[in-house]
Amino acid sequence: MMSINFMGSYSGIDQTMIDQLMAVEKRPLVQMSERKTTMESQKNAWNDVRTRLNNLFEKIKVLQNSDTFSSMKATGGESATITTSKNSPEGVYEISVQQLATKTSVIGGKIVEASGDSTKALGLTGKFSVNGTTEKPNEIEITEADTVRTVADKINSISKESGVRASIIDNRLVLNNVDTGNKAITLKNEVGTVLDNLGLGTDAGLSNKAEVILGQNAKFKVNGVEVERQSNTVKDVVEFTTINLNKAHAAGGFDTITISKDTSKVEEAVKGFVDQYNSTMTFISDQLKAGSPDDGGEKRGTLASDGSLMRLQSSLRTMVTSSLSNENTAIKDLSQLGVSTVDRFGQLTFDDSKLKEKLEENPVEVQNFFLSKNSEGKDIGFVPKINSYIDSFSSSTGIIKGKTDSFERSIKEVNKQVDAFTLRMERKEQYYISMFSKLDTAMMEAESQMGWLTSQISALSASSGSKK
C-alpha cells in the first residue's frame, strides 16, 4: 500500500526547505568538485606541454639524419627528367631523346569460332607455348570449353614466367611484352594448330593471321654520348642517378638538366623547429599568465606560478640562444644560421638566407653543429642537447610524468572524499525527512487531541448551563 507523505502540512517544513538546508550542508562538496576540476585541468595542461615538447623534438631530429644534408636535386627537363640519389654527381646534363622504348605486340586476327562473343565456348583443343624454353616451357593447354576470355586468363596466369600479358580488343587476342625493348614474342604450336584458330598464327596463307609489331629500344644522347637501352627508365648511364625518358624530342632538340645540392630539407627542418618552438613557448606563456582584474580581465593561466614550468620556459629560451662548445664546427649558436630572438618572450625568427650561405660555404660545418661526435665517441651538438633536456621532462621517468601521476593520485583521493561526503549527505537528508515527518505526525496528533479536549470542555460547559 502506497504511503502518503504530508510532511510540512503542520510544521510548514517541506521538501523545498530541506533542499535549501541540504544546499548549505553540501557547500564543501562544491569546493571539492572545484578542486578536482582544477587538478584535472592542470594535469591536462601538463600533458599538452609534453605533447608539444615531443613535437618540438620530432621537428629537430630530422637534422640527425646525414641524408638531410647530402640530398641532391635535379632541375629542368621535360621530355627527359632525372631522379637523384644522395650520391648523384653534380653537373649539367644535356639529354636528347631520339626515340622511346616500346613493347612488342602481337595483334591477333578475328577468331571465327567466337562469333563476336568472348564468353562462348570455342570447341578448340590443342597446346601452345609462349616464349617457351627448355627450362620454362610455358605451355598452355586449350580445351573445348575454353572461351576467348579463359584463353586470355591462361596466358596471363604464366605472365611472370613468359613476360607476356594478354588482353581482348574487338574480340581479338592482343599480346604485349611486359617489358619494353626489342624483344620478340615467340608463339609455338605444341599440339595441333590451335594458334591458327585463335588468330595468333603468323603464316602468310592464314586469312586471320596475327600482326606482329616489334618493340624498339630507347635511343638518346647524354652530353653528346649516344646511348641505347631497352627501358625508358635508365639507371646505368649516370652513376647513382636515374634518367627518365618521357617523350622524343624534335630533331635537334634536347633538355638541359642541372644536378646540384638540395638544401631545402635542411631549411624546412630548421623552419619547422622554429615554428614549433614559437608555438610551444606561446602555449607555456599562456599557461603561466598570472591574470588580474587590473589587466583588462586577462584570464589566469592553468599552471600560473608553477615553478617547474617556469624553469622549462627559461631553460628552453636559454638553450636556443646560448653558445655550444663543439670541437667539430666553427658554428657556435643558431644565430649564425639565421635563427634569432625577436622579443623578450623568446619568440624566434628565421632568416633562411644565412642558412643557405653557410650550407654553400661548408655543409659539413652546419651538419656538425646539429650532430657530431666528440673525441670520446659521444654524440654532441644542438640536437642531442635539446633532446636531453626535453627527455628530462617528457620521458616515462621525467618531470611531467611525476606531475601527472601526482595529480592522478590527488584526483583519486578527492573522488573518495566526494563519495564519502555524498553518502553522509544522503543519510543526513533522510534523517531530516524522517525527523520533520515525525514532527508533522506529532503536531497532527496534538491537534487531534486538542480538538477532542475542546469538544469535551464544550460539552461540560453546555451540561452545566442546562442544570442552572
N, C-alpha and C positions, 0 to 999 in steps of 0.2 A: 504494500500500500504506500503510495507516494505521500511523503510528509509535506506540510505547508509551512513555510518559514514566514513568521510575522515579525521578524527582527526589525526593530525601530518603530513598531506600531505604538508602543507605550513609552519607551525610553527616548525615542527620537534619534537614536544612533543606528543608522542603516549601513548598508554595504558601501555607499559612497563615502561616508565618514570614515569607515575602516580603511578604504583605499587611500584616503588622504593621510590617515595616520601611518599606513604602511609606507607611503612615499617618503615620509620623514625618516622612518626606520631604515629605508633602503638607500639612503644617501651614500653610505660607504661603498655600496655595490657600484654606483655610478663612478665613484673615484677609482675603484679597482679596474673597471672597464676602460676608463680613460688611460690609466697607467698601462694596461695591456695593449691598447691601440698604439700608444706612443712607442712601446718597445717593439711592436711588430713593424712599425714604420721605420724605426732605427735599424732593425735587422735587415729589412728590405733595402734600405739605403746603402748599407754596407755591402750587401750582395751586388747592388748596382755598381758600386765602386770597384768590386772585384772584377765584374764583367768588363768594365771599361779599361781596367789595367791589363787584363788578358788581351783585349782587343789592341791595346797600345803595343804590347809585345809582338802580337801577330803581325802588325804593320812593319815593325822594325826588323824582325828576324829574317825577312827576305834578304837583307843585306849580309846575312851569314853565308849565303849561297854564292860560291865563286862564279856560277853561271850568270848571276845577275850582272857581274862586271865584265864578263867575257862574251856577252851576246853580240852578234853581228846582224846587220840588216842589209837588205838589197833594195835599192830604189831605182825606179824606171822599169821599162819593159811593158809590153802589151801582147804582141804576138809570141814573145818568149818572156818568161819570168824566171826568177831564181829563188830557191828556198835555201836559206843559210843554216849553218850549224855554228857552234861557238868556235870551231876550228877553221871556218871558211877564210880563205886568204883575201885580204883587202885588195881592191883593184877595180879597174874599169873594163867591162867586157862588152864587145860588140858582137851581137848574135844575129845571124841572118838565116832564116828558115826557108829552105828551098821546097821541101815537101814534108808533110806529116806522115807518120807511120799509120797504116791502115790494116784492117783484118782481112784475111782470106775468107771468101764467101762461096758457098755452093747453093745456087738458086734452083731448086727442083722444078721439074715440069709439072703440068697438071696430072693429078692422079685420077685416072679414069674410073677405077673401082669405087672411089669415094663419092662420086656423083654430087660433088659440092657439099657433102656433109662430113665434117671431120669426126663425127661420132659414130659413123656407120661402119660395121664390120667389113673389112676388105676381102676376106676369104683368101688371103695370101699365106703362103708358107715359105720358109727359107731361112737363111742365116747370112749375115754380112758383118764385116769388121770396119771399125772407124779408127784410122791411124794405128792399126794393129802392128805389133812387133812380136818377136819370139817370146820375150819376157812378159809382154802385156798384149794378148791377142785382141782385147777389146771387142769381143764378138757379141752380136745382138741377134736373138732368135725371134722370128716372126711366126705367129700362129694365125689360123683362120679368124679367130675372134678379135684380132688386133684392128684398131682404127688408126686414122692419121694421128689422133691425139695421143694414143698409147704408144705409137711408134716414136713420136717426139719425146715422150716421157722416158722411154727406154734409152734413147740416145743421151738425154740429159742426166740419167742416173749414173752414167760412166764418164761424165764430162771431166771429172777430176783426173781420170786416167788418160782420156783421149785428148783433152784440151779443146773439145768441140761442144758447142751448145746448139740446140735446135729450136726453131720457132715455126709457127704456122702462119703464113701470109697468103691470103687469097686461095686457100685450100692447097697450098704448096708447102712442102718442107723446105725450109731455108736453114742451112748450116753455116755457122760462123766460128772461126777460131776464137778462143777466149783471149789469147794474146795477139797483139799487133805484130806486124812484120811479115817479111817474105817467107811464109811458112805454108806449105801445101796441106790440103786436107785429102788424105788417102782413103778412099772407099773401095771395098773389095767384096764381091760375092763369094761367100764361103760354101754355101749350099743353095743351089738353084740360082735364079736370076731375079731375086726379089727387089734388088736395087732398081732394075729397069722399070718394074711395075710401080715403084714408089716415086718415079720421076727423078731418081738420083743417078741414073746411068749416064755415061758421057760418050757412048759410041755414036758415031756420026749418023748411023742409019736409024736411030730411035726418033720417033715422032715427038716424044715428050722428054727429050734429053735435057740434062741439067746444064746450067750456065755457070762456069767457074770464073770467079773474079779473084785473081791472085793479089794478096796483100802486098804492100810495099814497105820498105824501111824508111825511117825518117832520115832526111839529109839536111844538114845545116852546117854553118861555119861559126867558129868561135875565134874572134880576133884573127880572122883570115885562115884558120886551120879547118880543113874540110873534115866533117865527121859523119859517119853513117851508123845508125843504131836501129834495132828492131822496135824500140819503145819511144813514146813521146815524153816519157819521164826518164831522164838520163842522169845517172848518179856517178859515172866513172870518167867524166871528162875534166871537170874542175874538182880537185880533191876536196872532200868533206862538204861538197855542195851539190844540190840537185837543180838541174836545168829542166824547166817545164816548157814544152813546145805546145803552143795553143792554136796557132794558125800560120799558114805560109805567108811570107812577105811577097809583095810585088817585086818584080825584077829590080835588083839593086838595093832593095830596102833592108833595114836592119834596126834592131833595138839596142840602145846603149844602157847598160845596167851597171850601177856602181855598188860595190860591196864595201861597207865601212863599219866602224864600231857603232853599236847601238847603246846609247847612254840613257834611253828613255826608261828602261826598267829601274835604273838607279834613281833617276829623277822622280818617277812615280812612287817608289818606295819611300823616299825622303819626304815627299809631299804628303803621302798617306800618313806617315808618322806625325808630321806637324799638325795635320788636320785632326787626327785622333787625340794628340796631346792637348790641343786647344779645347776640344770638346770635353776631355776628361777634367781639365783644370777649371773650366766653366762650371761643370757639374759639382766639383768639390767646393768651389766658391759659393754656389747656391746652397749647398748643404750646411755650410759654416756661417751663413748670414745670421747676425745677432738679432736683427729686427727690433723695431721700437715704434711707439706711436708718433714719435717726432720726425720720422724719416719718410713721411708720406704713406705710412701704412705698409711698409715693406714686410713681407712675410718672413718669420723666423725660420731658419733652416732646420731640417730634421736632426742634423748632427751638430748643431751650434755648440761651440766650446769643447768639442771632442778633441782631446789632446792628441790622440793617435792620428786623426785625420789632418789636424793642423801640421803635425810633423811630416806626414806624407806629402802634403801640399808644398811645404818648404823644401823638402829634400828633392822632389821632382824638379822644382824650379831651379835649384842649385845644380842638379846633375846635368841639365841640358845647357847650362851656361858656363860651367866650370871647365878648366883645362884637364886634359888627360896626360898621364905620364906613360907614353908609349914609345918604346925604343925603335919601332919599325916604321915610323912615319913622322914627317915634319908637321903634319896637320895635328893641332892640339885641341881644337874645340870646333863646335858646329858652326860658329860664326864664319870660319874660313871657308865653309861650304855653302854659305848663303842663308843660314838659319840664325835668326837673332830675335831678341825680345822686343816687344813694341810698347808695353805698358807695365805698370807696377804689379799687375795681377799675373804676370808671367806669360801672357799670350805671345805666341811666336809668329814670325813672318818668314817666308821663304823666297829668296831670290835665286831662281834656277840658273841664271847666267853665271853666277860664281861657281856653282857646282859643275856646270859644263866646262868652264875654264879649267878647273882642277882636273877633271876627267881627261881633258885633252892634253894637259901637261904631263900628268902621271897617274893613270888609273890605279896602279898598284898602291900608291900612297893613300888614295881615297879608300881603297878596299881595306888596307891595313888599319886605317883609323877605326873602321867599324869592327873589324875582327882580324886578329892575327895571334901568333903565339910568342911568348917571351922565351928567354934562353932556357927556362926550366920546362918548356913544353906546355905551359898553362895558357888557356885562352884569355886574351886581353883585348881591350878595345871598347868602344862605346856600347855595342850590343850586349856583350856579357855583363857590363856594368849595370845597364838598365835592367837586364833580365834578373840579375842577382837581387836587386832592390825590389823589383816587382814581386819576385818569388817570395821574399820575406813577408810580404803582405798577403799574396793571393794563393799560396800553396796550401796543401792539405794540413800543414802544421804552422801556417803563417798567422799573422796578427788578426786578419779578418775572420779566419776560421774560429779563433778563440773568442772573438767578439760575438759572432753569430751563435756559437754554442752557448755562451753566457746568456744571451737574450732568450734562447730557446728554453734554457733551464728556468729562467725567471718567469717566462710566459706560462710554463707548465705549473709553476708554483702558484701564480696568480689564478690560473684556472682551478686549481684545487681549492684555493681560498674562496673563489666565486661559488663553486659548487657547494662548499660547506655553508657559506653565508646564505645562499639561496634556500638551502634546506631549512636553516634556522628561521628564515623569514616565512617560509611556508607553514612551519609549525606555529610560529607566532601569530600569523593571520588566522589559523584555525582556532588558536587559543582565544583571540579577540572575538571571533564569531560565536564560539561556544559561550564565552563569558557574557556577551551582550544579549545573546539569545536567552540565556538563563535569567538575565535581568528583566527582559521583556516578560518572560513567563511569570517571574515573581511579582512584577508590577501588575500583570493581568490578574493573578490570583488575589493580590492585595485589593485590587479594585473590586473584584467579585465579593470578597469578604466584607469590604466596606459597604457595598450595596446591600448585602444581607443584613448587616448590623443596622444600617439606616432604616431598612424596612421593618426590622424588629422594634426599633425605637419608635417609629411612627405608629406601629400597631399598638404599643403600650400606651402611647400618648392618647390615641383615639379611645382606648378602653377606659382610661382614667377620666376622660372628659364625659363619657356617657354615664358613668356612675354618679357624677355630680348632678 
